[in-house]
Amino acid sequence: MTTFTRPAELLAHTDHRPWPLPAGPWIMTQRWQQLLFAHWPISPDVMRALVPPQLELDLFEGQAWLGVVPFRMTNVRPRGIPALPWLSAFPELNVRTYVRAANGRTPKPGVYFFSLDAANPIAVMVARALYRLPYFRAKMTVQQQADLIQYRSQRTHGGAPTAELTGQYGSVGPVYTAAAGTLEQWLTERYCLYTIGRREKVLRGEIHHKPWPL
């Protein structure tokens, strides 16, 4: 994908969503590029001990999954503010699993982040303060060589556990959209995230995107 989808155009595509868009205005827009979805099956018993008790594990055929997702973020901007070259583009690496939390009588499947490393100290500070997300400062590089992406991340956040990732990845086949009911669709088509706020309150952030090209 080489063109940026404007928010109004993006919000016009909703047929694929598992629930309607939120009634309020969108808050932030961003674009993810040079992305890898890497996943491993994890025993639900092991995962249960790592996820806050307020959240229910979301399982695929009885199995929990751990995701490591490196990418480069661009066009990051709040509503009403233009993208800034020195602030709106940076690498990010998230480590995640999949959970549910009740919304009235209907649990919404979403993402729970164990960590989000980013190469932009301002973005890290804002995300930690405003959204209660576990962001950490990191030194990161993303380089593309032919069809391969070289990715490196080393956490530099003071007082945080050490974390480092070095690897390369690239496409091995034609781009496709995951079919309904498949593991690939279950892992990637997520439309909210969860975190734990003050007083152990569950917080949910709604997300919208087109179906992922895989």
Buried (B, 14 or more C-beta within 10 A) or exposed (E): EEEEBEBEEBEEEEEEBEEEEEEEEBEEBBBBBBBBBEBEBBEBEEBBEEBEEEBBBBBBEEEBBBBBBBBBBBBBBEEEEEBEEEEBBBBBBBBBBBBBBEEEEEBBBBBBBBBBBBBBBEBBEBBBEEBBBBBBBBEBEBEBEEEEBBBBBBBBBEEBEEBEBEEEBEEEEEEEBBEEEEBBBBBBBBBBBBBBEEEEEBBEBBEBBEBBEB
